[in-house]
Amino acid sequence: MSGVPWAGPAWDDPELTRLAERLREAHRRLAPLPAGDRRRLHRQLLAITDLAKRDPGLAARRLDAFLEGRAADFSSSPDSR
């Protein structure tokens, strides 16, 4: 171990960065939902997050579908913007 703190990967892929930002925002939007809904949706979102490690393109498409299908859930939450 070199003692130098890790600053992340040495590469920068704008598509992966955008996917990571969208996943982070989706997780944030789950927080104000009722516990039962939040747990169920969180499991689905974790599956998409795991998929992003292997197939970012497919994960992005599934995230789009997840967000479109849950628009009503997110818009009814007290923290929706």
mmCIF file of the N, C-alpha and C atoms, coordinates in Angstrom:
data_MODEL
# 
_entry.id   MODEL 
# 
loop_
_atom_site.group_PDB 
_atom_site.id 
_atom_site.type_symbol 
_atom_site.label_atom_id 
_atom_site.label_alt_id 
_atom_site.label_comp_id 
_atom_site.label_asym_id 
_atom_site.label_entity_id 
_atom_site.label_seq_id 
_atom_site.pdbx_PDB_ins_code 
_atom_site.Cartn_x 
_atom_site.Cartn_y 
_atom_site.Cartn_z 
_atom_site.occupancy 
_atom_site.B_iso_or_equiv 
_atom_site.pdbx_formal_charge 
_atom_site.auth_seq_id 
_atom_site.auth_comp_id 
_atom_site.auth_asym_id 
_atom_site.auth_atom_id 
_atom_site.pdbx_PDB_model_num 
ATOM 1   N N  . MET A 1 1  ? 0.832   -1.167 0.000   1.00 0.00 ? 1  MET A N  1 
ATOM 2   C CA . MET A 1 1  ? 0.000   0.000  0.000   1.00 0.00 ? 1  MET A CA 1 
ATOM 3   C C  . MET A 1 1  ? 0.881   1.236  0.000   1.00 0.00 ? 1  MET A C  1 
ATOM 4   N N  . SER A 1 2  ? 0.554   2.198  -0.871  1.00 0.00 ? 2  SER A N  1 
ATOM 5   C CA . SER A 1 2  ? 1.434   3.338  -1.042  1.00 0.00 ? 2  SER A CA 1 
ATOM 6   C C  . SER A 1 2  ? 1.175   4.468  -0.058  1.00 0.00 ? 2  SER A C  1 
ATOM 7   N N  . GLY A 1 3  ? 0.028   4.502  0.586   1.00 0.00 ? 3  GLY A N  1 
ATOM 8   C CA . GLY A 1 3  ? -0.286  5.591  1.496   1.00 0.00 ? 3  GLY A CA 1 
ATOM 9   C C  . GLY A 1 3  ? -0.941  6.775  0.807   1.00 0.00 ? 3  GLY A C  1 
ATOM 10  N N  . VAL A 1 4  ? -0.954  6.758  -0.522  1.00 0.00 ? 4  VAL A N  1 
ATOM 11  C CA . VAL A 1 4  ? -1.625  7.817  -1.281  1.00 0.00 ? 4  VAL A CA 1 
ATOM 12  C C  . VAL A 1 4  ? -3.103  7.457  -1.372  1.00 0.00 ? 4  VAL A C  1 
ATOM 13  N N  . PRO A 1 5  ? -3.995  8.373  -0.989  1.00 0.00 ? 5  PRO A N  1 
ATOM 14  C CA . PRO A 1 5  ? -5.423  8.043  -1.054  1.00 0.00 ? 5  PRO A CA 1 
ATOM 15  C C  . PRO A 1 5  ? -5.873  7.804  -2.491  1.00 0.00 ? 5  PRO A C  1 
ATOM 16  N N  . TRP A 1 6  ? -6.776  6.850  -2.639  1.00 0.00 ? 6  TRP A N  1 
ATOM 17  C CA . TRP A 1 6  ? -7.302  6.505  -3.951  1.00 0.00 ? 6  TRP A CA 1 
ATOM 18  C C  . TRP A 1 6  ? -8.220  7.618  -4.422  1.00 0.00 ? 6  TRP A C  1 
ATOM 19  N N  . ALA A 1 7  ? -8.023  8.102  -5.623  1.00 0.00 ? 7  ALA A N  1 
ATOM 20  C CA . ALA A 1 7  ? -8.813  9.212  -6.167  1.00 0.00 ? 7  ALA A CA 1 
ATOM 21  C C  . ALA A 1 7  ? -9.794  8.735  -7.224  1.00 0.00 ? 7  ALA A C  1 
ATOM 22  N N  . GLY A 1 8  ? -10.077 7.440  -7.261  1.00 0.00 ? 8  GLY A N  1 
ATOM 23  C CA . GLY A 1 8  ? -11.008 6.913  -8.253  1.00 0.00 ? 8  GLY A CA 1 
ATOM 24  C C  . GLY A 1 8  ? -10.259 6.357  -9.446  1.00 0.00 ? 8  GLY A C  1 
ATOM 25  N N  . PRO A 1 9  ? -10.998 5.903  -10.441 1.00 0.00 ? 9  PRO A N  1 
ATOM 26  C CA . PRO A 1 9  ? -10.350 5.310  -11.608 1.00 0.00 ? 9  PRO A CA 1 
ATOM 27  C C  . PRO A 1 9  ? -9.569  6.361  -12.401 1.00 0.00 ? 9  PRO A C  1 
ATOM 28  N N  . ALA A 1 10 ? -8.592  5.895  -13.134 1.00 0.00 ? 10 ALA A N  1 
ATOM 29  C CA . ALA A 1 10 ? -7.752  6.790  -13.924 1.00 0.00 ? 10 ALA A CA 1 
ATOM 30  C C  . ALA A 1 10 ? -8.427  7.186  -15.234 1.00 0.00 ? 10 ALA A C  1 
ATOM 31  N N  . TRP A 1 11 ? -9.558  6.614  -15.561 1.00 0.00 ? 11 TRP A N  1 
ATOM 32  C CA . TRP A 1 11 ? -10.261 6.925  -16.803 1.00 0.00 ? 11 TRP A CA 1 
ATOM 33  C C  . TRP A 1 11 ? -11.515 7.716  -16.498 1.00 0.00 ? 11 TRP A C  1 
ATOM 34  N N  . ASP A 1 12 ? -12.010 8.366  -17.513 1.00 0.00 ? 12 ASP A N  1 
ATOM 35  C CA . ASP A 1 12 ? -13.247 9.125  -17.355 1.00 0.00 ? 12 ASP A CA 1 
ATOM 36  C C  . ASP A 1 12 ? -14.133 8.826  -18.549 1.00 0.00 ? 12 ASP A C  1 
ATOM 37  N N  . ASP A 1 13 ? -15.252 8.188  -18.287 1.00 0.00 ? 13 ASP A N  1 
ATOM 38  C CA . ASP A 1 13 ? -16.222 7.854  -19.328 1.00 0.00 ? 13 ASP A CA 1 
ATOM 39  C C  . ASP A 1 13 ? -17.489 8.654  -19.043 1.00 0.00 ? 13 ASP A C  1 
ATOM 40  N N  . PRO A 1 14 ? -17.800 9.648  -19.865 1.00 0.00 ? 14 PRO A N  1 
ATOM 41  C CA . PRO A 1 14 ? -18.967 10.495 -19.595 1.00 0.00 ? 14 PRO A CA 1 
ATOM 42  C C  . PRO A 1 14 ? -20.278 9.717  -19.499 1.00 0.00 ? 14 PRO A C  1 
ATOM 43  N N  . GLU A 1 15 ? -20.415 8.660  -20.277 1.00 0.00 ? 15 GLU A N  1 
ATOM 44  C CA . GLU A 1 15 ? -21.654 7.871  -20.222 1.00 0.00 ? 15 GLU A CA 1 
ATOM 45  C C  . GLU A 1 15 ? -21.788 7.147  -18.883 1.00 0.00 ? 15 GLU A C  1 
ATOM 46  N N  . LEU A 1 16 ? -20.686 6.572  -18.401 1.00 0.00 ? 16 LEU A N  1 
ATOM 47  C CA . LEU A 1 16 ? -20.726 5.895  -17.104 1.00 0.00 ? 16 LEU A CA 1 
ATOM 48  C C  . LEU A 1 16 ? -20.928 6.899  -15.973 1.00 0.00 ? 16 LEU A C  1 
ATOM 49  N N  . THR A 1 17 ? -20.317 8.053  -16.102 1.00 0.00 ? 17 THR A N  1 
ATOM 50  C CA . THR A 1 17 ? -20.494 9.093  -15.087 1.00 0.00 ? 17 THR A CA 1 
ATOM 51  C C  . THR A 1 17 ? -21.955 9.521  -15.030 1.00 0.00 ? 17 THR A C  1 
ATOM 52  N N  . ARG A 1 18 ? -22.578 9.718  -16.181 1.00 0.00 ? 18 ARG A N  1 
ATOM 53  C CA . ARG A 1 18 ? -23.985 10.119 -16.234 1.00 0.00 ? 18 ARG A CA 1 
ATOM 54  C C  . ARG A 1 18 ? -24.874 9.016  -15.642 1.00 0.00 ? 18 ARG A C  1 
ATOM 55  N N  . LEU A 1 19 ? -24.589 7.756  -15.969 1.00 0.00 ? 19 LEU A N  1 
ATOM 56  C CA . LEU A 1 19 ? -25.364 6.644  -15.414 1.00 0.00 ? 19 LEU A CA 1 
ATOM 57  C C  . LEU A 1 19 ? -25.231 6.620  -13.891 1.00 0.00 ? 19 LEU A C  1 
ATOM 58  N N  . ALA A 1 20 ? -24.023 6.807  -13.389 1.00 0.00 ? 20 ALA A N  1 
ATOM 59  C CA . ALA A 1 20 ? -23.808 6.823  -11.940 1.00 0.00 ? 20 ALA A CA 1 
ATOM 60  C C  . ALA A 1 20 ? -24.584 7.963  -11.283 1.00 0.00 ? 20 ALA A C  1 
ATOM 61  N N  . GLU A 1 21 ? -24.591 9.125  -11.917 1.00 0.00 ? 21 GLU A N  1 
ATOM 62  C CA . GLU A 1 21 ? -25.341 10.265 -11.372 1.00 0.00 ? 21 GLU A CA 1 
ATOM 63  C C  . GLU A 1 21 ? -26.841 9.971  -11.346 1.00 0.00 ? 21 GLU A C  1 
ATOM 64  N N  . ARG A 1 22 ? -27.343 9.349  -12.406 1.00 0.00 ? 22 ARG A N  1 
ATOM 65  C CA . ARG A 1 22 ? -28.768 9.025  -12.476 1.00 0.00 ? 22 ARG A CA 1 
ATOM 66  C C  . ARG A 1 22 ? -29.142 7.969  -11.436 1.00 0.00 ? 22 ARG A C  1 
ATOM 67  N N  . LEU A 1 23 ? -28.273 6.978  -11.239 1.00 0.00 ? 23 LEU A N  1 
ATOM 68  C CA . LEU A 1 23 ? -28.535 5.963  -10.221 1.00 0.00 ? 23 LEU A CA 1 
ATOM 69  C C  . LEU A 1 23 ? -28.542 6.585  -8.824  1.00 0.00 ? 23 LEU A C  1 
ATOM 70  N N  . ARG A 1 24 ? -27.593 7.468  -8.576  1.00 0.00 ? 24 ARG A N  1 
ATOM 71  C CA . ARG A 1 24 ? -27.534 8.144  -7.279  1.00 0.00 ? 24 ARG A CA 1 
ATOM 72  C C  . ARG A 1 24 ? -28.803 8.974  -7.038  1.00 0.00 ? 24 ARG A C  1 
ATOM 73  N N  . GLU A 1 25 ? -29.260 9.679  -8.065  1.00 0.00 ? 25 GLU A N  1 
ATOM 74  C CA . GLU A 1 25 ? -30.479 10.479 -7.946  1.00 0.00 ? 25 GLU A CA 1 
ATOM 75  C C  . GLU A 1 25 ? -31.699 9.582  -7.714  1.00 0.00 ? 25 GLU A C  1 
ATOM 76  N N  . ALA A 1 26 ? -31.763 8.457  -8.401  1.00 0.00 ? 26 ALA A N  1 
ATOM 77  C CA . ALA A 1 26 ? -32.888 7.532  -8.209  1.00 0.00 ? 26 ALA A CA 1 
ATOM 78  C C  . ALA A 1 26 ? -32.910 7.000  -6.779  1.00 0.00 ? 26 ALA A C  1 
ATOM 79  N N  . HIS A 1 27 ? -31.742 6.651  -6.244  1.00 0.00 ? 27 HIS A N  1 
ATOM 80  C CA . HIS A 1 27 ? -31.675 6.193  -4.855  1.00 0.00 ? 27 HIS A CA 1 
ATOM 81  C C  . HIS A 1 27 ? -32.126 7.296  -3.905  1.00 0.00 ? 27 HIS A C  1 
ATOM 82  N N  . ARG A 1 28 ? -31.727 8.541  -4.177  1.00 0.00 ? 28 ARG A N  1 
ATOM 83  C CA . ARG A 1 28 ? -32.125 9.661  -3.333  1.00 0.00 ? 28 ARG A CA 1 
ATOM 84  C C  . ARG A 1 28 ? -33.637 9.867  -3.362  1.00 0.00 ? 28 ARG A C  1 
ATOM 85  N N  . ARG A 1 29 ? -34.242 9.669  -4.525  1.00 0.00 ? 29 ARG A N  1 
ATOM 86  C CA . ARG A 1 29 ? -35.680 9.865  -4.656  1.00 0.00 ? 29 ARG A CA 1 
ATOM 87  C C  . ARG A 1 29 ? -36.486 8.786  -3.942  1.00 0.00 ? 29 ARG A C  1 
ATOM 88  N N  . LEU A 1 30 ? -35.875 7.659  -3.655  1.00 0.00 ? 30 LEU A N  1 
ATOM 89  C CA . LEU A 1 30 ? -36.569 6.597  -2.917  1.00 0.00 ? 30 LEU A CA 1 
ATOM 90  C C  . LEU A 1 30 ? -36.692 6.914  -1.430  1.00 0.00 ? 30 LEU A C  1 
ATOM 91  N N  . ALA A 1 31 ? -35.784 7.696  -0.905  1.00 0.00 ? 31 ALA A N  1 
ATOM 92  C CA . ALA A 1 31 ? -35.708 7.924  0.543   1.00 0.00 ? 31 ALA A CA 1 
ATOM 93  C C  . ALA A 1 31 ? -37.017 8.402  1.179   1.00 0.00 ? 31 ALA A C  1 
ATOM 94  N N  . PRO A 1 32 ? -37.748 9.346  0.587   1.00 0.00 ? 32 PRO A N  1 
ATOM 95  C CA . PRO A 1 32 ? -38.953 9.840  1.268   1.00 0.00 ? 32 PRO A CA 1 
ATOM 96  C C  . PRO A 1 32 ? -40.186 8.951  1.109   1.00 0.00 ? 32 PRO A C  1 
ATOM 97  N N  . LEU A 1 33 ? -40.090 7.872  0.335   1.00 0.00 ? 33 LEU A N  1 
ATOM 98  C CA . LEU A 1 33 ? -41.254 7.013  0.120   1.00 0.00 ? 33 LEU A CA 1 
ATOM 99  C C  . LEU A 1 33 ? -41.569 6.204  1.375   1.00 0.00 ? 33 LEU A C  1 
ATOM 100 N N  . PRO A 1 34 ? -42.821 5.740  1.505   1.00 0.00 ? 34 PRO A N  1 
ATOM 101 C CA . PRO A 1 34 ? -43.176 4.872  2.641   1.00 0.00 ? 34 PRO A CA 1 
ATOM 102 C C  . PRO A 1 34 ? -42.288 3.616  2.660   1.00 0.00 ? 34 PRO A C  1 
ATOM 103 N N  . ALA A 1 35 ? -42.044 3.104  3.841   1.00 0.00 ? 35 ALA A N  1 
ATOM 104 C CA . ALA A 1 35 ? -41.077 2.011  4.020   1.00 0.00 ? 35 ALA A CA 1 
ATOM 105 C C  . ALA A 1 35 ? -41.352 0.802  3.124   1.00 0.00 ? 35 ALA A C  1 
ATOM 106 N N  . GLY A 1 36 ? -42.592 0.355  3.033   1.00 0.00 ? 36 GLY A N  1 
ATOM 107 C CA . GLY A 1 36 ? -42.892 -0.822 2.216   1.00 0.00 ? 36 GLY A CA 1 
ATOM 108 C C  . GLY A 1 36 ? -42.586 -0.597 0.750   1.00 0.00 ? 36 GLY A C  1 
ATOM 109 N N  . ASP A 1 37 ? -43.009 0.537  0.229   1.00 0.00 ? 37 ASP A N  1 
ATOM 110 C CA . ASP A 1 37 ? -42.725 0.869  -1.171  1.00 0.00 ? 37 ASP A CA 1 
ATOM 111 C C  . ASP A 1 37 ? -41.230 1.038  -1.384  1.00 0.00 ? 37 ASP A C  1 
ATOM 112 N N  . ARG A 1 38 ? -40.596 1.713  -0.453  1.00 0.00 ? 38 ARG A N  1 
ATOM 113 C CA . ARG A 1 38 ? -39.165 1.990  -0.574  1.00 0.00 ? 38 ARG A CA 1 
ATOM 114 C C  . ARG A 1 38 ? -38.353 0.704  -0.637  1.00 0.00 ? 38 ARG A C  1 
ATOM 115 N N  . ARG A 1 39 ? -38.667 -0.259 0.224   1.00 0.00 ? 39 ARG A N  1 
ATOM 116 C CA . ARG A 1 39 ? -37.914 -1.527 0.222   1.00 0.00 ? 39 ARG A CA 1 
ATOM 117 C C  . ARG A 1 39 ? -38.067 -2.266 -1.105  1.00 0.00 ? 39 ARG A C  1 
ATOM 118 N N  . ARG A 1 40 ? -39.296 -2.340 -1.589  1.00 0.00 ? 40 ARG A N  1 
ATOM 119 C CA . ARG A 1 40 ? -39.551 -3.053 -2.845  1.00 0.00 ? 40 ARG A CA 1 
ATOM 120 C C  . ARG A 1 40 ? -38.823 -2.374 -4.011  1.00 0.00 ? 40 ARG A C  1 
ATOM 121 N N  . LEU A 1 41 ? -38.940 -1.065 -4.105  1.00 0.00 ? 41 LEU A N  1 
ATOM 122 C CA . LEU A 1 41 ? -38.304 -0.334 -5.200  1.00 0.00 ? 41 LEU A CA 1 
ATOM 123 C C  . LEU A 1 41 ? -36.783 -0.321 -5.054  1.00 0.00 ? 41 LEU A C  1 
ATOM 124 N N  . HIS A 1 42 ? -36.311 -0.310 -3.821  1.00 0.00 ? 42 HIS A N  1 
ATOM 125 C CA . HIS A 1 42 ? -34.865 -0.321 -3.592  1.00 0.00 ? 42 HIS A CA 1 
ATOM 126 C C  . HIS A 1 42 ? -34.244 -1.618 -4.105  1.00 0.00 ? 42 HIS A C  1 
ATOM 127 N N  . ARG A 1 43 ? -34.918 -2.736 -3.896  1.00 0.00 ? 43 ARG A N  1 
ATOM 128 C CA . ARG A 1 43 ? -34.403 -4.011 -4.422  1.00 0.00 ? 43 ARG A CA 1 
ATOM 129 C C  . ARG A 1 43 ? -34.308 -3.972 -5.945  1.00 0.00 ? 43 ARG A C  1 
ATOM 130 N N  . GLN A 1 44 ? -35.319 -3.409 -6.587  1.00 0.00 ? 44 GLN A N  1 
ATOM 131 C CA . GLN A 1 44 ? -35.289 -3.299 -8.050  1.00 0.00 ? 44 GLN A CA 1 
ATOM 132 C C  . GLN A 1 44 ? -34.142 -2.395 -8.503  1.00 0.00 ? 44 GLN A C  1 
ATOM 133 N N  . LEU A 1 45 ? -33.968 -1.290 -7.807  1.00 0.00 ? 45 LEU A N  1 
ATOM 134 C CA . LEU A 1 45 ? -32.909 -0.359 -8.174  1.00 0.00 ? 45 LEU A CA 1 
ATOM 135 C C  . LEU A 1 45 ? -31.525 -0.949 -7.921  1.00 0.00 ? 45 LEU A C  1 
ATOM 136 N N  . LEU A 1 46 ? -31.381 -1.743 -6.863  1.00 0.00 ? 46 LEU A N  1 
ATOM 137 C CA . LEU A 1 46 ? -30.099 -2.409 -6.616  1.00 0.00 ? 46 LEU A CA 1 
ATOM 138 C C  . LEU A 1 46 ? -29.766 -3.405 -7.724  1.00 0.00 ? 46 LEU A C  1 
ATOM 139 N N  . ALA A 1 47 ? -30.780 -4.071 -8.262  1.00 0.00 ? 47 ALA A N  1 
ATOM 140 C CA . ALA A 1 47 ? -30.535 -4.994 -9.374  1.00 0.00 ? 47 ALA A CA 1 
ATOM 141 C C  . ALA A 1 47 ? -30.028 -4.227 -10.600 1.00 0.00 ? 47 ALA A C  1 
ATOM 142 N N  . ILE A 1 48 ? -30.593 -3.058 -10.841 1.00 0.00 ? 48 ILE A N  1 
ATOM 143 C CA . ILE A 1 48 ? -30.134 -2.226 -11.967 1.00 0.00 ? 48 ILE A CA 1 
ATOM 144 C C  . ILE A 1 48 ? -28.709 -1.737 -11.704 1.00 0.00 ? 48 ILE A C  1 
ATOM 145 N N  . THR A 1 49 ? -28.436 -1.343 -10.470 1.00 0.00 ? 49 THR A N  1 
ATOM 146 C CA . THR A 1 49 ? -27.100 -0.881 -10.104 1.00 0.00 ? 49 THR A CA 1 
ATOM 147 C C  . THR A 1 49 ? -26.081 -1.991 -10.302 1.00 0.00 ? 49 THR A C  1 
ATOM 148 N N  . ASP A 1 50 ? -26.426 -3.218 -9.914  1.00 0.00 ? 50 ASP A N  1 
ATOM 149 C CA . ASP A 1 50 ? -25.523 -4.355 -10.099 1.00 0.00 ? 50 ASP A CA 1 
ATOM 150 C C  . ASP A 1 50 ? -25.306 -4.636 -11.587 1.00 0.00 ? 50 ASP A C  1 
ATOM 151 N N  . LEU A 1 51 ? -26.368 -4.537 -12.370 1.00 0.00 ? 51 LEU A N  1 
ATOM 152 C CA . LEU A 1 51 ? -26.259 -4.753 -13.816 1.00 0.00 ? 51 LEU A CA 1 
ATOM 153 C C  . LEU A 1 51 ? -25.315 -3.748 -14.461 1.00 0.00 ? 51 LEU A C  1 
ATOM 154 N N  . ALA A 1 52 ? -25.274 -2.530 -13.931 1.00 0.00 ? 52 ALA A N  1 
ATOM 155 C CA . ALA A 1 52 ? -24.417 -1.484 -14.504 1.00 0.00 ? 52 ALA A CA 1 
ATOM 156 C C  . ALA A 1 52 ? -22.943 -1.879 -14.488 1.00 0.00 ? 52 ALA A C  1 
ATOM 157 N N  . LYS A 1 53 ? -22.562 -2.769 -13.594 1.00 0.00 ? 53 LYS A N  1 
ATOM 158 C CA . LYS A 1 53 ? -21.171 -3.226 -13.538 1.00 0.00 ? 53 LYS A CA 1 
ATOM 159 C C  . LYS A 1 53 ? -20.812 -4.077 -14.751 1.00 0.00 ? 53 LYS A C  1 
ATOM 160 N N  . ARG A 1 54 ? -21.794 -4.796 -15.283 1.00 0.00 ? 54 ARG A N  1 
ATOM 161 C CA . ARG A 1 54 ? -21.536 -5.720 -16.388 1.00 0.00 ? 54 ARG A CA 1 
ATOM 162 C C  . ARG A 1 54 ? -21.975 -5.179 -17.739 1.00 0.00 ? 54 ARG A C  1 
ATOM 163 N N  . ASP A 1 55 ? -23.102 -4.456 -17.767 1.00 0.00 ? 55 ASP A N  1 
ATOM 164 C CA . ASP A 1 55 ? -23.665 -3.977 -19.032 1.00 0.00 ? 55 ASP A CA 1 
ATOM 165 C C  . ASP A 1 55 ? -24.292 -2.599 -18.815 1.00 0.00 ? 55 ASP A C  1 
ATOM 166 N N  . PRO A 1 56 ? -23.481 -1.552 -18.877 1.00 0.00 ? 56 PRO A N  1 
ATOM 167 C CA . PRO A 1 56 ? -23.991 -0.211 -18.594 1.00 0.00 ? 56 PRO A CA 1 
ATOM 168 C C  . PRO A 1 56 ? -25.103 0.240  -19.542 1.00 0.00 ? 56 PRO A C  1 
ATOM 169 N N  . GLY A 1 57 ? -25.037 -0.159 -20.791 1.00 0.00 ? 57 GLY A N  1 
ATOM 170 C CA . GLY A 1 57 ? -26.081 0.227  -21.742 1.00 0.00 ? 57 GLY A CA 1 
ATOM 171 C C  . GLY A 1 57 ? -27.439 -0.347 -21.363 1.00 0.00 ? 57 GLY A C  1 
ATOM 172 N N  . LEU A 1 58 ? -27.453 -1.630 -21.042 1.00 0.00 ? 58 LEU A N  1 
ATOM 173 C CA . LEU A 1 58 ? -28.692 -2.274 -20.625 1.00 0.00 ? 58 LEU A CA 1 
ATOM 174 C C  . LEU A 1 58 ? -29.179 -1.688 -19.297 1.00 0.00 ? 58 LEU A C  1 
ATOM 175 N N  . ALA A 1 59 ? -28.253 -1.414 -18.392 1.00 0.00 ? 59 ALA A N  1 
ATOM 176 C CA . ALA A 1 59 ? -28.631 -0.816 -17.113 1.00 0.00 ? 59 ALA A CA 1 
ATOM 177 C C  . ALA A 1 59 ? -29.270 0.554  -17.325 1.00 0.00 ? 59 ALA A C  1 
ATOM 178 N N  . ALA A 1 60 ? -28.741 1.340  -18.248 1.00 0.00 ? 60 ALA A N  1 
ATOM 179 C CA . ALA A 1 60 ? -29.313 2.665  -18.531 1.00 0.00 ? 60 ALA A CA 1 
ATOM 180 C C  . ALA A 1 60 ? -30.732 2.527  -19.073 1.00 0.00 ? 60 ALA A C  1 
ATOM 181 N N  . ARG A 1 61 ? -30.945 1.556  -19.955 1.00 0.00 ? 61 ARG A N  1 
ATOM 182 C CA . ARG A 1 61 ? -32.295 1.350  -20.503 1.00 0.00 ? 61 ARG A CA 1 
ATOM 183 C C  . ARG A 1 61 ? -33.254 0.871  -19.413 1.00 0.00 ? 61 ARG A C  1 
ATOM 184 N N  . ARG A 1 62 ? -32.792 -0.018 -18.556 1.00 0.00 ? 62 ARG A N  1 
ATOM 185 C CA . ARG A 1 62 ? -33.653 -0.488 -17.456 1.00 0.00 ? 62 ARG A CA 1 
ATOM 186 C C  . ARG A 1 62 ? -33.928 0.625  -16.449 1.00 0.00 ? 62 ARG A C  1 
ATOM 187 N N  . LEU A 1 63 ? -32.947 1.487  -16.214 1.00 0.00 ? 63 LEU A N  1 
ATOM 188 C CA . LEU A 1 63 ? -33.169 2.616  -15.319 1.00 0.00 ? 63 LEU A CA 1 
ATOM 189 C C  . LEU A 1 63 ? -34.219 3.560  -15.918 1.00 0.00 ? 63 LEU A C  1 
ATOM 190 N N  . ASP A 1 64 ? -34.142 3.794  -17.228 1.00 0.00 ? 64 ASP A N  1 
ATOM 191 C CA . ASP A 1 64 ? -35.164 4.611  -17.892 1.00 0.00 ? 64 ASP A CA 1 
ATOM 192 C C  . ASP A 1 64 ? -36.550 4.026  -17.670 1.00 0.00 ? 64 ASP A C  1 
ATOM 193 N N  . ALA A 1 65 ? -36.679 2.729  -17.886 1.00 0.00 ? 65 ALA A N  1 
ATOM 194 C CA . ALA A 1 65 ? -37.973 2.059  -17.714 1.00 0.00 ? 65 ALA A CA 1 
ATOM 195 C C  . ALA A 1 65 ? -38.419 2.113  -16.250 1.00 0.00 ? 65 ALA A C  1 
ATOM 196 N N  . PHE A 1 66 ? -37.488 1.910  -15.335 1.00 0.00 ? 66 PHE A N  1 
ATOM 197 C CA . PHE A 1 66 ? -37.802 1.969  -13.906 1.00 0.00 ? 66 PHE A CA 1 
ATOM 198 C C  . PHE A 1 66 ? -38.341 3.349  -13.539 1.00 0.00 ? 66 PHE A C  1 
ATOM 199 N N  . LEU A 1 67 ? -37.661 4.400  -13.974 1.00 0.00 ? 67 LEU A N  1 
ATOM 200 C CA . LEU A 1 67 ? -38.072 5.760  -13.640 1.00 0.00 ? 67 LEU A CA 1 
ATOM 201 C C  . LEU A 1 67 ? -39.399 6.137  -14.298 1.00 0.00 ? 67 LEU A C  1 
ATOM 202 N N  . GLU A 1 68 ? -39.587 5.710  -15.540 1.00 0.00 ? 68 GLU A N  1 
ATOM 203 C CA . GLU A 1 68 ? -40.859 5.996  -16.219 1.00 0.00 ? 68 GLU A CA 1 
ATOM 204 C C  . GLU A 1 68 ? -42.018 5.279  -15.531 1.00 0.00 ? 68 GLU A C  1 
ATOM 205 N N  . GLY A 1 69 ? -41.795 4.046  -15.133 1.00 0.00 ? 69 GLY A N  1 
ATOM 206 C CA . GLY A 1 69 ? -42.838 3.267  -14.481 1.00 0.00 ? 69 GLY A CA 1 
ATOM 207 C C  . GLY A 1 69 ? -43.137 3.730  -13.063 1.00 0.00 ? 69 GLY A C  1 
ATOM 208 N N  . ARG A 1 70 ? -42.222 4.480  -12.469 1.00 0.00 ? 70 ARG A N  1 
ATOM 209 C CA . ARG A 1 70 ? -42.396 4.926  -11.093 1.00 0.00 ? 70 ARG A CA 1 
ATOM 210 C C  . ARG A 1 70 ? -42.614 6.424  -10.985 1.00 0.00 ? 70 ARG A C  1 
ATOM 211 N N  . ALA A 1 71 ? -42.879 7.086  -12.093 1.00 0.00 ? 71 ALA A N  1 
ATOM 212 C CA . ALA A 1 71 ? -43.047 8.544  -12.086 1.00 0.00 ? 71 ALA A CA 1 
ATOM 213 C C  . ALA A 1 71 ? -44.114 8.973  -11.078 1.00 0.00 ? 71 ALA A C  1 
ATOM 214 N N  . ALA A 1 72 ? -45.207 8.236  -10.996 1.00 0.00 ? 72 ALA A N  1 
ATOM 215 C CA . ALA A 1 72 ? -46.279 8.586  -10.058 1.00 0.00 ? 72 ALA A CA 1 
ATOM 216 C C  . ALA A 1 72 ? -45.806 8.414  -8.613  1.00 0.00 ? 72 ALA A C  1 
ATOM 217 N N  . ASP A 1 73 ? -45.033 7.363  -8.343  1.00 0.00 ? 73 ASP A N  1 
ATOM 218 C CA . ASP A 1 73 ? -44.515 7.151  -6.983  1.00 0.00 ? 73 ASP A CA 1 
ATOM 219 C C  . ASP A 1 73 ? -43.643 8.323  -6.556  1.00 0.00 ? 73 ASP A C  1 
ATOM 220 N N  . PHE A 1 74 ? -42.770 8.755  -7.468  1.00 0.00 ? 74 PHE A N  1 
ATOM 221 C CA . PHE A 1 74 ? -41.837 9.819  -7.132  1.00 0.00 ? 74 PHE A CA 1 
ATOM 222 C C  . PHE A 1 74 ? -42.533 11.178 -7.062  1.00 0.00 ? 74 PHE A C  1 
ATOM 223 N N  . SER A 1 75 ? -43.513 11.410 -7.922  1.00 0.00 ? 75 SER A N  1 
ATOM 224 C CA . SER A 1 75 ? -44.167 12.724 -7.909  1.00 0.00 ? 75 SER A CA 1 
ATOM 225 C C  . SER A 1 75 ? -45.067 12.901 -6.697  1.00 0.00 ? 75 SER A C  1 
ATOM 226 N N  . SER A 1 76 ? -45.509 11.790 -6.093  1.00 0.00 ? 76 SER A N  1 
ATOM 227 C CA . SER A 1 76 ? -46.361 11.900 -4.913  1.00 0.00 ? 76 SER A CA 1 
ATOM 228 C C  . SER A 1 76 ? -45.566 11.971 -3.618  1.00 0.00 ? 76 SER A C  1 
ATOM 229 N N  . SER A 1 77 ? -44.251 11.788 -3.701  1.00 0.00 ? 77 SER A N  1 
ATOM 230 C CA . SER A 1 77 ? -43.434 11.847 -2.492  1.00 0.00 ? 77 SER A CA 1 
ATOM 231 C C  . SER A 1 77 ? -43.281 13.295 -2.057  1.00 0.00 ? 77 SER A C  1 
ATOM 232 N N  . PRO A 1 78 ? -43.183 13.542 -0.768  1.00 0.00 ? 78 PRO A N  1 
ATOM 233 C CA . PRO A 1 78 ? -43.075 14.914 -0.277  1.00 0.00 ? 78 PRO A CA 1 
ATOM 234 C C  . PRO A 1 78 ? -41.809 15.622 -0.707  1.00 0.00 ? 78 PRO A C  1 
ATOM 235 N N  . ASP A 1 79 ? -40.768 14.872 -1.088  1.00 0.00 ? 79 ASP A N  1 
ATOM 236 C CA . ASP A 1 79 ? -39.479 15.473 -1.444  1.00 0.00 ? 79 ASP A CA 1 
ATOM 237 C C  . ASP A 1 79 ? -39.293 15.573 -2.952  1.00 0.00 ? 79 ASP A C  1 
ATOM 238 N N  . SER A 1 80 ? -40.332 15.288 -3.741  1.00 0.00 ? 80 SER A N  1 
ATOM 239 C CA . SER A 1 80 ? -40.159 15.305 -5.194  1.00 0.00 ? 80 SER A CA 1 
ATOM 240 C C  . SER A 1 80 ? -39.972 16.733 -5.677  1.00 0.00 ? 80 SER A C  1 
ATOM 241 N N  . ARG A 1 81 ? -39.140 16.861 -6.727  1.00 0.00 ? 81 ARG A N  1 
ATOM 242 C CA . ARG A 1 81 ? -38.855 18.189 -7.278  1.00 0.00 ? 81 ARG A CA 1 
ATOM 243 C C  . ARG A 1 81 ? -39.038 18.187 -8.762  1.00 0.00 ? 81 ARG A C  1 
# 
